[in-house]
Amino acid sequence: MKSHYDKQSDVDTINVVLFDFVLSVCTHFDVMDIFEIILGSYESFVIGLKFRFKSQQSKERELVQSFNDHVHQASIRSVACSSKYMVSSSTDETIEVYNMIRRCHVHTILQHSGTVTSLSFTPDESHLISTSDDGSIAIFETGSWKLKKLWDKAHKGSAVSYLAVHPSGKLALSVGKDKTMKTWNLVKGRPAYTTNHSSMSSYYFFDKIIWSPDGQHYALPLNTKLMIYNVESAGIAVTIENNQKIHGISFLTEHLVCFGSENGSLNCYDIIKKESVWEMKIGETRVKCLTKVNKWLVTALSDGNVTVWELNGIQKPSKSCSIFLDCRVTCMTYNNNFSKSENVKSESEEEADIKSDIIVGASVPKLKQKVKRKLSTNNDQNKKLKSSSKRKSVLNNWNVSDDI
């Protein structure tokens, strides 16, 4: 039986271990941070916003700028984030890679000869998939950024608008200007089948497709229509008609889909009961982007208003906080890597890993990598967003966290 002193020694050891753990966590992120939003803008800036508590004692929350970068030469078309990397694409035909742990730009991918329209990581974060107006879909290995597979004429040479990876990581759906939807087998590295929608009116544009959380449904917006498909039945589960053009889309649950409209309204629809759950007006301009992060819904209007809402089941969400960016938002994703930072591999470890989930295709010579540089903040006078003459921009008053 242990003596009193032995028990006290064990308690002291546990306390030391707990202290070291808390200290290691605190060195990676501020305990007040909840998650980070990444936005792309028409003005070619990539902007980071941290959603956080105002103080350790306060329950009030705020959005503050964490970084902004102007590495692209034209408007941003897509952003995507894994637990370690963030990537952005532009009409300048490049893909820029950032290390979000070290907070620096690490690589440029020059694969496409047209606008890079969408970016997405596979669920296991082993690969990055890009689509382009040049008609191709490319798959890159995360970390080394080597080209592993290329479908140069994915939609018969027509521009590829968007690609969404299934939550299982085994397949993906893409839509293109040829008005077809293609299913890709990512395990075997080949197309599975094609759905032709060319009979639809020229009024409809195929520019986005979204999977539900469990992958049982996917949503296809077509101007004022939102078509929800059921994977099991391989048919349309419900068609949602709206009097305004539909823009941002996000599944709140497997059966609740939320979408924004041209007139600044936000709608939630139950695809099982086939009825509207709630609707509310959140602005005067189009709801450009939506994304759900845990119990939060983030909306971005095209005029630069970004708002975080707290979800309340089937009730209307309550506003938590907002910020105005003096820029035109084009795309959005989120960085929720705070809890994962302890398990993130180094770049050398990633390059040494053997990743065989996707069949390896033709590769290209490794491009010369740019010198790493830190992400800029609003203190860099040469990289400010354009100020508005009508209203004062919030950029000049942003408080940038010290942990960058």
N, C-alpha and C positions, 0 to 999 in steps of 0.2 A: 504494500500500500504506500502511495506517495505521501510524503510529509507535507506540511503546510508550505514550506519553503520551495519544495519541488513544484507544487501547484501554482504558487505565485510566479515561479520562473516560467512555467508554461504560459500563464496569462500575459506576462511581459513579452514573451516571444511572439504571441499572437498579436498583441498590440503593435509591436514593431513591424510585423508583416503587413498589418492593415494600414499602418501609417505610410509604409513604403508604397503600397498599392494606390492609396489615395493621392500621394504625391506624384506618382508616375502618371496617373490619369489627369491630374491638374496641369501637368506640363504639356499635355497634348491639346487641351482646350479649356476654355473658361467655363466654370461650373454653371454660369448663368445662361450659356448658349443652349438652344433647343435644336435647331437645325439651320441650314444655310440654303438660300435660294440663289440659283445662277440664272441670269437673264442675258439674252442677246438683244441688241438694238439695231435699228435701221442706220444709226450713226456709226456703226462698226465697232462699238464698244461691247466687251463682255464684262458684266457687272455682278458682283457678289453682294448679297444682303443677308446678314445674320438676324434670325428671329431669336430673341433672348429676353430674359427678365431684366428689368431696369436696375435691380440690385438684388443682392442675396436675401434681403429681408422682404422685398416687395413682391407682390403677385402680379403687378402690372408688367406688361410686355411691350417690346418695341422692335422696330426694324432699323438696323444701322448698317452702313456700308462696310463691307470687309475688304473689298478690292475693286478696282476697275482696270481693264487692260485694253490696249488699242493695237493689238498685233495684226489684226486683219486690215485689208485695204478697201473693203466694201462691206455692205450690210450683212449682218449675221443671219444665217438661215436655220441653224440647229445647234443645240447644246445637249450634252449627255454627261452623266457623272457615274463613276463607280466608287468603290470605297477608297480608292487611292487617286485615280486620275479623273480629270475633267477634259472634255474635248469640245471644240467648237468648229463650225464650218461656215463658209461664207460664199457669196457670189464671186469672190476672187479665186475660187477653185481649190482652196487649200483647206487642210484640217490641221488645227493647232492643238497640241497636247500639253496639258499642265499637270504637274505633280501637286496635288492639293494638300499633301502632308508637309512638304517642304515649301509650298507656296511659291512655285516658280514655273516658268515655261521651259519645257524640256525637249520638244521635238516638233517638227513640221512634216506632214505627210503630203506629198505632191503626186498623188496617184491619178486624180481625175482631170479631165480636160473640159469640164463644165461645172456649173454651180453644184455644190454638194448639198443636196436637198434634205437629207436626214442622217442622223447618227444614232446608234443604239448599241449598248453593251449586251452580251449574252448574260443570262442570270448568274452564271458562275464567274463572270467577269474575265474569262479567259480570252475572249475575242471581242473586237470592235467591228461592227458592220456599217458600211456607208453606202448611200445611194446618190446618184448624180443625174443631172440633165443630159450627160453624155450617153445615157442609156445603160450604164453599168451598175452592178452591185459588187462591192469589194469587201473581203473579210481579212482583217489584220490580227496578228497575234499581239495581245496586250503585253507591254513591257519592251519587247524588241521592235514592235510595230512593223514586222515583216508581213508582206502580202502573202496570204495563205490560200486564198481562193478568189477568182475573178470571173464573174459572169458578164462579159463585155456587151452582150446584147440580151439583157435580162427580159426586156419587154419589146423584143423584135426591133431594137434600135431606138425606140421611143424613150423619152425622158422618164426616169423613175422618180415618182413623187415622194414616196414614203415607204418605210419598212418597219414592221413591228414584230418583235420576237415573242413567241409564246412563253408564258411563265415557266414551262418545263425546259425550255432551251432546245427542244428537239426540232422545232419547226418555226417558220416565220411567214408572214403575209406581206406582200408588197402590192402597191397600186401604182399605175403609170398613166401617162398621157394617152396611151392607146386604149384607155377605158377597159383594161383587164385587171383582174386581181389574181395574183399568182401565189401558190403555196410552195414553200421551199423546205426540203428535207435537209436540215442542218447536220444530221448524223452521217448521212451518205453523201452530202454535198452536191445535191442535184435538185432540179425542180420536180415537184410532185404532180401538180395539175394546175390548170388555168380556168378561171371563170370569166367569160366574156360578157361585158355590159355595154357593148357598142350599140345595141338597139336603143339605149336610153337617149334622151334628147341631148343636143349639144349644149344645153343650158347647164348640165351637171358636170362638175369637175371632180376628179378623183385625186385628192391631194393629201389625204390622211386616213389612217386606220388605227384603231385602239383596241387592245385586249382587255378583258375584264380580269380582276385579281386572280381568279382560279382558272382562267382560260377556257371557260365554258361558253362564253359569248365574245363577240367582237362587234365594234361599232364602226359604221362607215358613213361619214357625213357627206351629203350631196346638196350643197347650197342650203335650201330651207328644209330639207329632209334629213332625218337621222335614222338610218336603217340598222337595226340590231339583229345579228345573225346568231343562231344556235348551232354550236359545233356538232352536237349529237344528231340532231335532225337534219343538219346540212341545209337548213332553210331559214327564211326570215322569221324571227320571233315576233317582232313588232316594228312598225314604221311610224316614227314620230314626226308629225307635221308642225312646222313653226311658221309664223308670219314674217319672220326675219331670218336673214342668213345666219347659219350656225357656225361658230368658230371654235373656241376652246371646248374640249370634251374631257371628262374624267369619270371613271367608275368610282363611286363612293363605297359600294359593296358589290357583290356579285349581281344583285338585282336592282340596284339603284344607280342610275346614270345621271350625271350633272353636265349641263352644257350652257355655254354663253351665247348671246345673240348680238347682232349688229347694233341694236339700240341700247346696249348696256344692261340688259336684263339677264338674270341667272335663273336657270330652271333645273328642277330635279324631277325625274320620272321613274316610276316603278314599272319595269319591263315585264313583270309577272302579272300584276293586277292591271297593267296597261292603262295607267292613269297618272295624272300629274300629282306629285307629292307637295311641292311648294314652288313658288315663283316670287322673285323680288328684284327690284331695280337697284343696281349698285353703281351706276354711272351714266354718263351721257354719250360715251363713245363705246365702240365694240369691245366685248370681252375677248381679248386676243388669246389668252392662255389660262389654263386651269391645271392645277396639280394637287393631289391629295398626299399629305404626309402624316401618317398615323391618324390622330383625331383632328387634324387641321386641314383646311382647304385654303389654298393660296390662289388668288385671282390677280391677273395683270391686265389692265385696260391698255388699249393701243396708245393712249395719250401719256402713259407713264405712271399711272396710279397702281400701286401694288398693295394688296390688302390680305391679311391673314384672318380667317374665320374659324371659329371653334364649332365643330359639328356637334349637333344635338340629336342624334338618331334620325327620326323622320321629321323632326321639327326644323324650322328655319335656322340656319347657323347664326351665331352671334359674332359680331365684329370684335376682334381682339386688338388689332392695331393696323396702321397703314403708313405709307410713305409715298411721296411724289418724286418721280425721277423725271428730269427735264429731257426726256428722250422718247423715241417711239419704240415700244417693246415689240419684238418679233417672235421670240421663243423663250421657253423657260424649262428648267429642271430643278432638282434639289440635291443637296449634298447632306446625307445623313450619316457620315462616316465617323462621327465622334465616338460612338461606341465600338467601332471596328478598328480604330487606329492602332490598338495594341497588337492586332493580328495581321497587320498589313505587311506584305513581304517587301524586301528591298528590290531594286531594279535588277541587280545581279542574280538574285534568287529566282525572279520571274523569268529571266532569260534562260536559266538553267533548267527550268521545269519542262517536262515533256507534255504537251497538250495535244491529245489525239481525239478530242471530241468531234472535231470537224475534219473531213477529208482534206488533206493538203493538196492545193493546186499549184499552178506555176507561180514562182516567186520572182521578184525583181531585185536588182542590186540594191544594197542598202544605201540610202541617200545620206549625204553628209549632214550630220546633226548640227543644229545651231547651238551656240553657246547658251548655257542656262542663264536665265535672268529672273530676278524676283518680280512677282506681281506688283504692280503699282497701286498706290492708294491715292486718295484725293489730295494728299500733300504734294504730289508731283504736279507742278504748275503747267508743265507742257502737255499733260494728258487729262485735261478737264473736259467734261461734256459741254457742248455748246449751251451757253446761258440763254434763257428766254427773256425777251424784252418786255413781254406782257406780265409775267409773274416771276418772282424771285425763285431760283432753283434751290432745292434743298441740299444740293451737292456741297455748297460752301459751308454748310453747318453740320455735315456728317461727322460723327465721332467714330473713328476707326479703332477697333480693338487692338490692344498691345501685343496680342499673341500671334500676330501674322509674321 
